[in-house]
Each structure stands twice: as C-alpha cells, then as structure tokens.
Amino acid sequence: MKFSNRVKSMQSSPIRKLAPLATKAKADGVKVYHLNIGQPDIKTPQCFFDAVKNFNEPVLEYAGSQGLPELIEALQKYYKTYDMDFAAEDLIVTNGGSEALLFSFMAMCDPGDNVLIPEPFYTNYNGFGQSIGMKVKPITTKAENGFHLPSKEEIVAQIDDKTKAILVSNPGNPTGCVYTKEEVYMLAEIVKENDLWLVADEVYREFIYEGLEYTSFGNVKEIEDRCIIIDSVSKRFSACGARIGSIACKNQEFMGEVMKLCQGRLCIATIEQLGAAALFNETPASYLKEVNDEYCKRRDVLYEELMKAEGVICEKPMGAFYIVAKLPVDNAEDFVKWMLTEFRMDGATVMATPAAGFYATPGLGLDEIRLAYILKEEDLRAAGKLLAEGLKAYKAAKANA
C-alpha cells in the first residue's frame, strides 16, 4: 500500500521519538527525570472542573463554529487586560493553538509558498507547513546571544515572492527568548513594508520573569490589519488536555476565510469551552502570579546546575519554561540516548530533547538540547546534577572508545 507524499514528507516528533528508551529504562526500575516535554505539573484551577461537572443540559449540542459566546466574551475581557481591544468577530475558538496555526497557514499559503520563522522553533510549525505544502524559511538565531533576532537586513534578505508571513513565538518555545520592544517593532516594520502577515504565537504570554518588559504584537497598531494572534489555555492555566485555543485578528477578510475551515470541522467540544470560559472568568490573578513565581524559581535552579557543567553554553531564558543549552558534545541525540540506556547515578537518569529537530537548517542544533523546567525544584536540582555528571561520563566513555 502507498501513502501520500504529504504525510511521508512530515517529520516525526523529536520530542517523542525517544520515548521507548525512557519506557524501557523505567521498566528496568530506573527513575527518569523527564525534562523533555512541556507538560506542566501545576494544578489546573478548580473552576474548570466545576464548570464541567455543573453542565446538566439534556442534550449535548453542537456549539457554533466560531465558538461559544461565553468563551468569546471571556477572551475579549482577557485581552483588554493587555490593552488589546478585540470585537467578538475578531475571535475564533480553535482546537488548541495547533489548529489555530494550521488554519492560519491554510488561509495564507498555497503549496510552494513559504513563511519565515526564527529557528530553533516549535517543531510542529514545520509539520503543519509540510502537511499543506508550505515551506519554512528559517531565520537563524544563536545560543550565544540568547536566540535574539538578527538584523533587519538579514531578515529582509530571506523574503522572496513566495513569502507570505513571518511567524514568531514570543516568549519562545523552545528557547525561552522574549523579544525586546525594538525587535517587535522591527518585525512590524518588515511585514508592513513587504506586505506580509505577522503570526504571533503568544501562548506563553504570562511567563515573563524578573519584571522584564513584554510587548505583544497585538499592541502594535500599525499592523493590526495583518497581525494574527495565536493563543491557548494549555500552558497559561495548565490545561493542556482541554485543547482550547484561539485566533485573534482584526482583518475580517482573513477571519472569514478561516471560518470556512472552522465550519468544515463543525465545532470545538462544547463542555471544554465552558470550562475554558470559567478559567478566564474565575481564575484569580494570584494564581498566575504564583505560577510565574514558581517557574522563575525552577528556571533559576536548573540554570544554576547547568552552568556548573563544564563547556555548556546557555543564556538565562527570560520567558516560557524552556532552556536550550549547547553542550560540549558532537551529537546531542547520541548523548540523550546514552543517558537513557547507559548512564545511571543513584538509580536515576534524565531525559532531554535533542534540539536538532527544532531547526530547519540541516546541521544546526546537533550539539544542543531543550529542557523543560516543569518539575519540582528538588527534582530539577537532581536532574541538573545528573546531566552534569552524565556529560563527564559520556565524554570519558567516548574518549576511551
């Protein structure tokens, strides 16, 4: 049997492909510290579950394709807290941020078109693009300067007659980079001058540390007709399983095209939307403040341990809950596999994610890993020490091979 070129061209998830090795290690009695996937352990606000439990309609009906009015209204109120004023027709509820991204690509791009994305980037950007024949053109950023953007001239040089948009994650997954106000306005100038869309994946908006100033692309009035905000409750409220995301855009022609796709998939799960509305309406500001403080402490613990390891290059990330670290090895994937299959200290090891899969440029990221600081502080400290000791042992094993 043959399969489509579309599906054959798609890459497997670099985050999940080594999972069988971790499963085998755990079956052998090894404690595995999972720093490889962004699944928070923070408690989901109880109001979500209460809203779901209190649903007692006699029929579970379709919701509208745009989304439940209760959730649309809750999103409007939420964005106003960030000085963004969206009308109801500027918002569409989606099946997670993933569907928001896929539908945006489908509305903007034909096969052969391309979107500029700073690399390293969330791997599914590439997967979604491949599924519709869209190409990713990378804007390369580097660990040595905290993965901030290159000059305007370098970015503009990547634009061609097939370029439809620039997509950025801010704060960044996998890098944790938070773009400066100057970088935000530089990108705004580029998309306006070159008649492009600006797709802003801002699902980690709440996770900015040390009082750093944050500028949303939704606050840049000059590009409000071409700015598409991708959002989700997954990380903000530790509700990954709810699969509730959204698109916010003031360009009604664009939103009309996206609505065609939404009508084709009928609607988003009704009960989960009610739970999401409760998250926005009832979660106290103190919850997000406490979560932010917790992640900041976790970042500091993991970063401190990483910096004790000889040869590791890493700028302290200022947002999200990820770190990309350059290691003193030739092949980070080989190191991650070795940690899972060979290295044990006090009956434990660590699972990281090789970072090469977050790049579009062949050969980049081969010596880098992504770590998610989604464990308790004591576990992160233990994991950081295991990584440092593992690096020593790995280099010694390679030297003696």
Secondary structure, DSSP 8 states (H G I E B T S, - for coil): ----HHHHTS---TTTTTHHHHHHHHHTT-EEEE-SS----S---HHHHHHHHT---SS-----TT--HHHHHHHHHHHHTTT----GGGEEEEEHHHHHHHHHHHHH--TT-EEEEEES--HHHHHHHHHTT-EEEEEE--GGGTT----HHHHHTT--TTEEEEEEESS-TTT-----HHHHHHHHHHHHHTT-EEEEE-TTTT-B-TT-----GGG-GGGTTTEEEEEESTTTTT-GGG-EEEEE-S-HHHHHHHHHHHHHT----HHHHHHHHHHHHHS-HHHHHHHHHHHHHHHHHHHHHHTTSTT-B-----BTTEEEEE-SSS-HHHHHHHHHHT--BTTEEEE-EEGGGG-SSTTTTTTEEEEE--S-HHHHHHHHHHHHHHHHHHHHHHHH-
